[in-house]
Amino acid sequence: PNVTEPAPAPQSLPPVIEATEHYPSRYVPDLRASTVWVQATALAANALRTRTEDMVWVTSLETGKPIPGAEVAYGVVGSPYDCDGDGEQWSANWSGTTGANGMITRGADGLSQRDCLIVVKVGDDCCFALISEMREKKYAKGMSLYTFDDRKLYRPGETVHLKGIARGCRPTTDNKLVELWSPGGVPVTLQCFDPGSGQPIWKQVVTTSEYGTFYAEIPLPTECGLGWYGVSCEMGEGGHHYHEFQVQEFRRPEFNVSCTAPSGPPLVTGGSAIVAVHASYFAGGPLTQANVEWTVDSQKTTFSPAGWPAFHFQDAPVWGCFGFRGFQDDDSGPVLRHKSNTNSKGQHRLCIDFKANASQKRKYPVQVKANGTVTDINRQTMSSSASFTVHPSKYYVGIKTLPWARANTSVEVELVVCDVAGKAIADVPLTVRCTSTQRKRFGNDVEVIERWVKEYTSAPGTMCLDLLFDEGGEYTLEARVADPTGLVNTCSASLLVVGRLPRASAKDQNAEPLKLIPNKERYEAGDCAVVTVQSLLSDPCQAVAQLQGRGLLYTECFAIPPGGSHDLRFDVKEEWIPGAKKRLNVDVVVDRSASGTGEGLVGAQAGMDLEISYKIKCLTVDVRPGATHLTPGSKTDVSVSVHNAATKAPAAAADVAIWVVDE
């Protein structure tokens, strides 16, 4: 680029350099100008703005350490980049001094709604940072509606029963979180539209209850057209929703279809299973010589033998800097089809063989779903399905370990070999393989390095292995066992070993200089969350962590030694729900001035979403009829029990909608 002379800048603002870049193209023959700020300073200012406060963290570019006592000034600039000598003057609207941790925080006010220029001064040195305006979200217009009806499918002349629930979203009193509220006494305008003409055929205005719910009955004309009908729901508070249902001419079902899964001992690869479908008239008697069409498919599933809840019997979830990554694949088998007819008893039996060669490529359990569809002479179709699990082997191997450990510290790993029922099996050969992964410098490729392979013999119960890792990194422990017929089962667990690694640069592509390791996959209200910040760099770091909701919920400044770690501890509060995810960000400044690499000061960032369970805000509903079999014209009672899903406490005075429909 061609660099011109610095343009005259307003007083107390750093200079600006205008760089022009030439794009050699016949379609863009002119020059394009880009403006960049250039500062000659030994200070660094990191600014963060939320809806409740602004935070500035001042550190030294030479050492990376926080600077206490730095003067911080806020000022509004109409166009901070327009330093073209037009005489625009910047002036401070607010000022303060950083604390011992190099941070200063100010509450949100009118300045938060404007683009601000932050100027930091320490003696004769100064630097600046730009911070953008925080646009306020209009929660008053953010009503959400959920609607449902009793059947979704109706005939002309029938009545549609429509139920709706409305919820609003608004900031809390301290403006740091968001809460849900129930808009009671709000009018809702409902209109039903004809699918052919698009004209309204019904209109009614209902009012929400104290729970934010409403109910309406929509009578369908006897001569109405067929197709998809829509109901428009408009709330006075700005909520809008569109509900659909279908109107068709249909017959009541004349027969019933049931599908049964195989019973008996567990199914293992190489064997076979028989599924059966049975069709009978509601009036009595079997449906004979009816067409039957089978569809059989399979997909990977998980299975844990009873009695070992703390062990993983398949591939364990992977821990990473963003928390749990979960399972990486979702393998499914081919879809098989077969056609036949029911016999004199209204039944048809299908034998399914499980070939060993196809399943042994996976070495994991498979869920098989068989769906039988029966069609009578009047072309009326009914379906039923059954599912069952096919095990890869008669034996399962399970592994139990912590998700992370420290280098040069003994790690306890437990193994167990058991059958499908959960009975521990002794004296079975067991192979354990340890590998590590190393991300290549460029690209997204990952290199797998085999560390060791060891042979063991299973114990009558659990067996304990004491392992030691001298280097940090991501390790995978894979256990392999074979049953007497040679069928194999494997399981694996990922282990993140935190410790000093060979020198890594935060500037390297695909480098992960920081890892955030939560102690739980998901937190409950009242838990103490512990998130370990692990540095994979060989230099000391100064870091600041912020947990953000609508505003700052938690902030901490700390130092990390070379290749060391730091534990962030904070309580998970019930008022953080709703909004079941909170963002945790960690910014670090790394000092390499004394390392001899010539790289100087670099920075790094890491972030993760903190998963918070909303179970405490959920209800469990148990519905039990007084009688499960009735005759036409008889009556029965229905018992409804509502409890809090987390505390099991009864939920008194709850709004309940009960729908009774035929098949």
Buried (B, 14 or more C-beta within 10 A) or exposed (E): BEEEEEEEBBEBBBEBBBBEEEEEEEEEEEEEEEEEBEBEBEBBBBBBBBBBBBBBBBBBBEBBBBBBEBBBBBBBBEEBEEBBEEEBEBEBBBBBEBBEBBBBBBEBEEBBEBBBBBBBBBEEBBBBBBBEEBEEBEBEEBBBBEBBBBBEEBBBEBEBBBBBBBBBBEBBEEBBBBBBEBBEEBEBEBBBBBBEEEEEBBEBEBEBBEBBBBEBEBEBEEEBEEEEBBBBBBBBBEBEBEBEBBBEEEEEBEBBBBBBBBEEEBBBBBBEBEBBBBBBBEEEEBBEEBBBBBBBBBEBBEBBBEEBEEBBBBBBBBBBBEBBEEEEEEEEBEEBEBEBEBEEEBBBEBEBEBEBEEBBEBBBBBBBBBBBBBBBEEEBBBBBBBBBBBBBBBBBBBBBBEBBBBBEEEBEBBBBBBBBEBEBBEEBEBBBBBBBBBBEEEEEEEEEEEBEEEEBEBBEEBBEBEBEBEBBBBBBBBBBBBBEEEBBBBBBBBBBBBBBBEBBBBEEEEBBBBBBBBBBEBBBBEBEBEBBBBBBBBBBBBBBBBBBBBBBBBBBBBBBEBBBBBEBEBEBEEBBBBBBEBEBBBBBBBBBBEBEEEBEBBBBEBBBEBBBBBBBBEEEEEEEEEEEEEEEEEEEEEEEEBBBBBEEEEBEEEBEEEEEEEE
